[in-house]
Amino acid sequence: AKLRKHGGLSLWFFMAAHVKRQQALDKCDQEHPKKRLSDICQFRSGGTPSKKKAEYWDGNIPWVSGRDMKTAYMYDSQLHISESAISESVTRLAPAGALLVLVRGMGLAHGAQVTELMVPCAFNQDIKAILPEPNVVSSYLLFSLKHKINASENTLSAAAHGTLKINSEELKNLLIPLPPLGVQKEIVSKFIDISESTKRLVAVSKLKISALLELKQSLLLKAFSGELTANNVVEITAQKQPKGPIDTNSPEFAAYIMAAAYHWHASQSREKTFGRVKAQKTLHLMESLADIDLGRQPIKDAAGPNDFQHMQRAEEWARDRCFFEFVKRPTGQRGYDFRKGGHYGDLVAEAMQALTPYENVLKRVVKLLMPLNTAETEILATAYAAWNNLLLEGIEPSENAIIHEARENWHADKLKYSEEQFRNAISQLRHNGLVPQGRGKRVTGQESLAL
């Protein structure tokens, strides 16, 4: 069902990607020793807090049910519960990195439903949490487990009352090939590349088909009006050809980055966290990590490294073309929301094609920022910029020096955040391999705003 909605051409691309993954998993199954799932994982059951206690359902902890199990990576859910619901009811909390498996429900009609938690989540009784041992890469287990469940004749079956279910004992006894950690990571990286390449091919193909349809309509219109000549056939055809490379310091390119980042957030139901602050920090990190010039002149703003005028030009470009805009949130709520324009669908496909040379860097940036809220994004980007500043100034970037630069030597508003919050941000940057190299732009003081 998921594949059919993409249309015939898209279906072909997705099926080809599916075959590649299956072949890789079959090869892994033949070449590496196998372990029972119960020998390499721990299992947890979930539950539903009482609906009679309103305080249980007034919190910010994601509570996952079968209707949320639609993506490979879980960042949020439709319903949320409180800390008291965790401590006082039958539901359980699973940590980031755990897998959730739907074990009962009609969602199984489409095959195994498995998702990796990117943030801690609670879950209901129709779901099992699987916590891999340290020698198992969660994303590798996700792909392997889905493959094994779908291939097994005994694991997935129908209950007496017709509801589909996964037999718990059969699940625990599934034999999972377990290559070394390095090989697991290579497999995951390969699968992610296949997935992203497929999405890019779909987007580019749709863009080309759209251009061909527009070309056909233009030629027909000229033909019926008697204006079609050899010269304007050449002229119209040239107008409909895909664009060449775009200058990275143009408003168009910055708008493309923001739209692509939003698009990936929306694909994981995290679009509500993508406002101006996260868009600005995406631009800052992309400019540094991709080693490109976006034409920004960032300053030490209250919200972190910022060039509002640069972003405003990109927003105006997008708004003039009905691509997107940022709109102020309702009274009482701080910040801005990303709102799609009427031409968003066509232009985001164009954006993804234009960003192909920088796709891997942008994916790393988005993956890092996606689970974060506005404040966490601000702290992390400020820590990165402060670290880069120290390197540019030839100062040893010790942890204490980075924190001092980001907290005491930035903007007065940064003092509201604790040193521990900045330490956590520095740790995240190191853990994700996004350590500054001193090649990014120096973020200057507020004096650059003086007119």
C-alpha positions in Angstrom: 0.0 0.0 0.0 2.8 2.4 0.9 4.4 1.7 -2.5 1.3 1.9 -4.6 0.6 5.5 -3.6 3.9 6.6 -5.3 2.6 5.7 -8.7 4.0 3.2 -11.3 7.4 4.7 -11.9 8.0 5.3 -8.2 6.8 1.8 -7.4 9.5 0.4 -9.8 12.2 2.4 -8.0 11.0 1.3 -4.5 10.7 -2.4 -5.6 14.3 -2.3 -7.0 15.6 -0.9 -3.7 13.7 -3.6 -1.8 15.3 -6.3 -3.9 18.8 -4.9 -3.3 18.1 -4.9 0.5 16.8 -8.5 0.4 19.8 -9.7 -1.6 22.2 -8.1 0.9 20.4 -9.6 3.9 20.3 -13.1 2.3 24.1 -12.8 1.7 24.6 -11.8 5.3 22.5 -14.8 6.4 24.7 -17.2 4.5 28.1 -15.7 5.5 27.8 -14.9 9.3 27.0 -16.9 12.4 23.4 -16.7 13.8 22.1 -15.9 17.2 18.7 -16.3 18.7 17.0 -12.9 19.1 16.5 -13.6 22.9 20.3 -14.2 23.3 21.2 -10.7 21.9 18.3 -8.6 23.2 16.1 -7.9 26.2 12.3 -7.7 25.8 9.8 -5.3 27.5 6.1 -5.3 27.4 3.9 -2.1 27.3 0.6 -1.0 28.5 -2.1 1.7 28.4 -2.4 4.2 31.4 -5.9 4.7 32.7 -7.9 7.1 30.5 -9.8 8.1 33.6 -6.8 10.0 35.0 -6.4 13.1 32.9 -3.0 13.9 34.5 -1.6 10.7 32.9 -2.3 12.2 29.5 -0.9 15.6 30.1 2.8 15.3 29.5 5.5 15.3 26.8 6.6 11.6 26.8 5.7 10.0 23.4 3.3 7.1 23.9 3.4 4.8 20.8 0.5 2.7 19.5 0.0 0.7 16.4 -1.1 3.8 14.4 2.3 5.4 15.0 4.2 2.4 13.6 4.6 3.7 10.0 8.2 4.8 9.8 11.6 3.1 10.3 12.7 5.7 12.8 10.4 7.1 15.6 10.9 10.7 16.8 7.4 11.4 18.2 3.9 9.9 18.5 0.3 11.2 18.3 -0.3 10.8 22.0 1.8 11.8 25.0 1.8 10.9 28.7 3.3 12.2 31.9 6.1 10.9 34.2 3.4 9.8 36.7 1.8 7.6 34.0 5.2 5.8 33.8 5.6 5.4 37.5 2.0 4.5 38.4 0.7 2.5 35.5 1.5 -0.6 33.4 3.1 1.2 30.6 6.9 1.1 30.2 9.6 3.5 28.9 12.0 2.2 26.3 15.3 4.2 25.7 16.5 5.7 22.4 18.1 2.9 20.4 15.5 0.3 21.3 13.3 -1.2 18.7 9.5 -1.4 18.9 7.8 -4.3 17.2 4.0 -4.4 16.6 2.9 -7.8 17.8 -0.9 -7.5 17.5 -3.1 -5.5 15.1 -4.3 -5.1 11.5 -1.2 -3.1 10.8 0.5 -6.4 10.4 -1.5 -7.0 7.2 1.3 -5.1 5.4 4.1 -7.2 7.0 6.3 -6.7 10.0 6.1 -3.2 11.6 9.4 -2.4 13.3 10.7 1.0 14.3 13.9 2.3 16.0 13.4 4.8 18.8 15.4 8.0 18.3 14.0 9.4 21.6 12.8 7.6 24.7 9.1 6.5 24.3 6.4 4.6 26.2 4.2 2.1 24.3 1.0 0.1 24.6 0.3 -3.6 25.1 0.2 -4.3 21.3 3.9 -3.6 21.1 7.1 -5.2 22.3 10.3 -3.3 23.0 13.5 -4.9 22.0 16.7 -3.6 23.6 19.8 -4.8 21.7 23.1 -5.8 23.5 26.1 -3.5 22.9 27.5 -5.7 20.1 24.3 -5.2 18.0 23.7 -2.1 15.9 20.0 -1.1 16.4 19.5 -0.1 12.7 21.1 -3.3 11.5 18.7 -5.3 13.7 15.8 -3.3 12.5 16.4 -4.3 8.8 17.3 -7.9 9.7 14.4 -8.4 12.0 11.8 -7.2 9.5 13.4 -9.5 6.9 13.3 -12.5 9.2 9.7 -11.9 10.4 8.4 -11.5 6.8 10.2 -14.6 5.7 9.1 -16.8 8.6 6.0 -19.0 8.1 5.3 -19.3 11.8 6.1 -15.9 13.4 3.3 -13.9 11.8 -0.2 -15.5 12.0 -3.9 -14.8 12.7 -5.4 -15.0 16.2 -8.6 -16.8 16.9 -10.7 -13.7 16.5 -9.1 -12.7 13.1 -6.6 -10.1 14.4 -3.1 -10.6 13.1 -0.4 -11.3 15.7 3.3 -12.2 16.1 4.0 -15.2 18.2 6.2 -14.1 21.1 8.1 -17.4 21.4 8.7 -17.6 17.7 9.9 -14.0 17.8 12.4 -14.7 20.5 13.6 -17.8 18.7 14.3 -16.1 15.4 17.9 -16.6 14.2 19.6 -13.4 13.4 22.9 -13.3 11.5 25.4 -11.4 13.6 28.4 -10.0 11.7 31.1 -7.9 13.4 30.1 -4.4 14.5 32.0 -2.8 11.6 30.1 -5.0 9.0 26.8 -4.2 10.7 27.5 -0.5 10.3 28.5 -0.9 6.7 25.2 -2.7 5.9 23.2 0.0 7.6 25.1 2.7 5.7 24.5 0.9 2.4 20.8 0.5 3.1 20.5 4.2 4.0 22.3 5.1 0.8 19.9 2.9 -1.2 16.9 4.5 0.4 18.1 8.1 -0.1 19.1 7.3 -3.7 15.7 5.9 -4.4 13.9 8.9 -2.9 16.2 11.2 -5.0 15.5 9.3 -8.2 11.8 9.5 -7.5 12.0 13.2 -6.9 14.1 13.9 -10.0 11.9 11.6 -12.2 8.8 13.4 -11.1 10.5 16.7 -11.9 11.5 15.6 -15.4 8.0 14.2 -16.1 6.5 17.5 -14.9 8.8 19.4 -17.2 7.9 17.2 -20.2 4.2 17.6 -19.5 4.7 21.4 -19.4 6.7 21.3 -22.6 3.9 19.3 -24.3 1.2 21.8 -23.2 3.3 24.7 -24.4 3.9 23.2 -27.8 0.2 22.2 -28.2 -0.9 25.7 -27.2 1.5 27.2 -29.8 0.4 24.7 -32.4 -3.4 25.3 -31.9 -2.8 29.1 -32.1 -0.8 28.8 -35.3 2.3 30.2 -33.6 4.4 27.1 -33.7 7.7 27.4 -35.7 11.0 25.7 -35.7 12.5 28.6 -33.8 10.1 28.7 -30.9 10.1 24.9 -30.5 13.8 25.3 -29.8 13.1 28.3 -27.5 10.3 26.5 -25.5 12.3 23.3 -25.2 15.3 25.2 -23.8 13.1 26.9 -21.2 11.9 23.6 -19.9 15.3 22.0 -19.5 16.4 21.3 -15.9 18.5 24.0 -14.3 22.3 23.9 -14.0 24.2 24.3 -10.8 23.0 27.1 -8.5 25.3 29.6 -6.8 25.6 28.5 -3.1 25.4 32.2 -2.0 22.1 32.8 -3.6 18.8 33.2 -1.7 17.5 30.3 -3.8 20.2 27.9 -2.5 19.5 28.8 1.2 15.8 28.3 0.6 16.4 24.9 -0.9 18.4 23.9 2.2 15.6 25.0 4.6 13.0 23.2 2.5 14.9 20.0 2.3 15.6 20.0 6.1 11.9 20.6 6.7 10.9 17.9 4.2 13.0 15.3 6.2 11.6 16.5 9.5 8.1 16.1 8.1 8.9 12.6 6.9 9.5 11.6 10.6 6.5 13.6 12.0 8.9 16.2 13.5 7.8 19.2 11.4 6.4 21.0 14.5 10.0 21.4 15.8 11.2 23.1 12.6 10.9 26.8 12.9 13.1 29.7 12.1 15.7 28.9 14.9 16.2 25.3 13.6 16.3 26.5 10.0 18.9 29.2 10.8 21.1 26.6 12.7 20.8 24.2 9.8 22.2 26.9 7.5 25.0 27.7 9.8 26.1 24.0 10.3 25.7 23.3 6.5 27.9 26.3 5.6 30.7 25.1 7.9 30.5 21.3 7.5 30.0 21.3 3.7 32.8 23.9 3.3 30.6 26.2 1.1 29.9 29.9 1.2 26.2 30.7 1.6 26.9 34.5 1.8 26.2 34.6 5.5 27.9 36.9 8.0 26.8 35.3 11.3 26.8 37.2 14.6 26.6 36.3 18.3 22.8 36.6 18.5 20.7 35.7 21.5 19.5 32.6 19.6 23.0 31.5 18.7 25.0 32.0 15.4 22.6 34.0 13.2 22.4 36.1 10.0 18.8 37.2 9.9 19.1 39.4 6.9 20.5 36.5 4.8 17.7 34.2 5.9 15.1 36.9 5.2 16.3 37.2 1.6 15.9 33.4 1.2 12.4 33.6 2.8 11.4 36.4 0.4 12.6 34.4 -2.5 10.6 31.3 -1.4 7.5 33.4 -0.6 7.5 35.1 -4.0 7.4 31.7 -5.7 4.7 30.2 -3.4 7.3 27.8 -2.1 7.1 28.3 1.7 7.1 31.0 4.4 7.5 31.2 8.2 4.4 32.3 10.0 4.2 33.6 13.6 2.7 31.1 16.0 -0.6 31.9 17.8 -0.7 34.5 20.6 1.0 33.1 23.7 3.4 30.8 21.7 6.9 31.8 20.8 8.5 31.3 17.4 7.5 30.7 13.8 6.2 27.7 11.9 7.1 26.6 8.4 4.1 26.8 6.1 4.1 25.3 2.6 3.1 27.3 -0.4 1.1 26.2 -3.4 4.2 25.2 -5.4 5.9 23.4 -2.6 5.6 19.9 -4.1 7.3 20.8 -7.4 10.0 23.1 -5.8 11.0 20.7 -3.1 11.7 18.0 -5.7 13.8 20.6 -7.5 15.6 21.4 -4.2 16.5 17.8 -3.6 18.0 17.5 -7.0 20.0 20.8 -6.6 21.4 19.7 -3.2 22.5 16.2 -4.5 26.3 17.1 -4.1 25.7 18.2 -0.5 23.2 15.5 0.4 25.3 13.5 2.8 26.3 16.5 4.8 22.8 17.8 5.0 21.6 14.4 6.1 24.1 14.4 9.0 23.0 17.9 10.1 19.3 17.0 9.9 19.8 13.7 11.8 21.7 15.6 14.5 19.0 18.4 14.9 15.8 16.4 14.3 15.3 15.0 17.8 16.1 18.4 19.4 13.8 21.2 20.5 14.4 24.8 19.9 16.5 25.5 23.0 18.6 22.3 22.5 19.2 23.3 18.9 20.3 26.8 19.9 22.7 25.4 22.5 24.3 22.9 20.2 24.8 25.4 17.3 26.3 27.9 19.7 28.7 25.3 21.1 29.8 24.4 17.6 30.3 28.1 16.6 32.2 28.9 19.8 34.4 25.9 19.3 35.2 27.0 15.7 35.9 30.5 16.9 38.5 29.3 19.3 40.2 27.3 16.6 40.3 30.3 14.3 41.8 32.4 17.0 44.5 29.7 17.8 43.2 29.0 21.2 43.2 25.4 22.6 39.5 24.3 22.5 39.3 22.6 25.9 35.8 21.8 27.1 35.9 24.6 29.6 37.2 27.1 27.0 34.3 26.2 24.6 31.7 26.6 27.4 33.2 30.0 28.4 33.1 31.2 24.8 29.6 29.9 24.2 28.1 31.0 27.5 30.0 33.9 29.0 31.5 35.4 25.9 28.4 35.3 23.6 25.2 37.1 24.5 23.7 37.8 27.9 20.8 35.4 27.1 23.1 32.4 27.0 23.6 32.6 30.8 20.1 31.2 31.3 21.5 27.8 30.1 23.7 25.7 32.5 27.3 24.6 31.9 26.0 21.0 31.9 23.7 21.8 28.9 26.7 23.0 26.9 28.8 20.0 28.0 26.0 17.7 26.7 26.0 19.6 23.4 29.8 19.2 23.0 29.4 15.5 23.7 26.7 15.2 21.0 28.9 16.9 18.5 31.8 14.5 19.3 29.5 11.5 19.3 28.2 12.3 15.8 31.6 13.1 14.3 30.8 16.8 13.8 33.8 18.3 15.5 34.7 21.7 14.0 38.0 22.0 12.1 38.4 25.7 12.2 37.2 26.1 8.6 33.8 27.7 9.3 33.2 31.5 9.4 34.1 33.4 12.6 30.9 34.4 14.4 31.4 38.1 15.3 30.1 40.1 18.2 26.9 42.1 18.2 28.8 45.2 17.2 28.4 44.1 13.6 24.8 45.1 13.8 25.5 48.8 14.4 24.4 51.1 11.6 
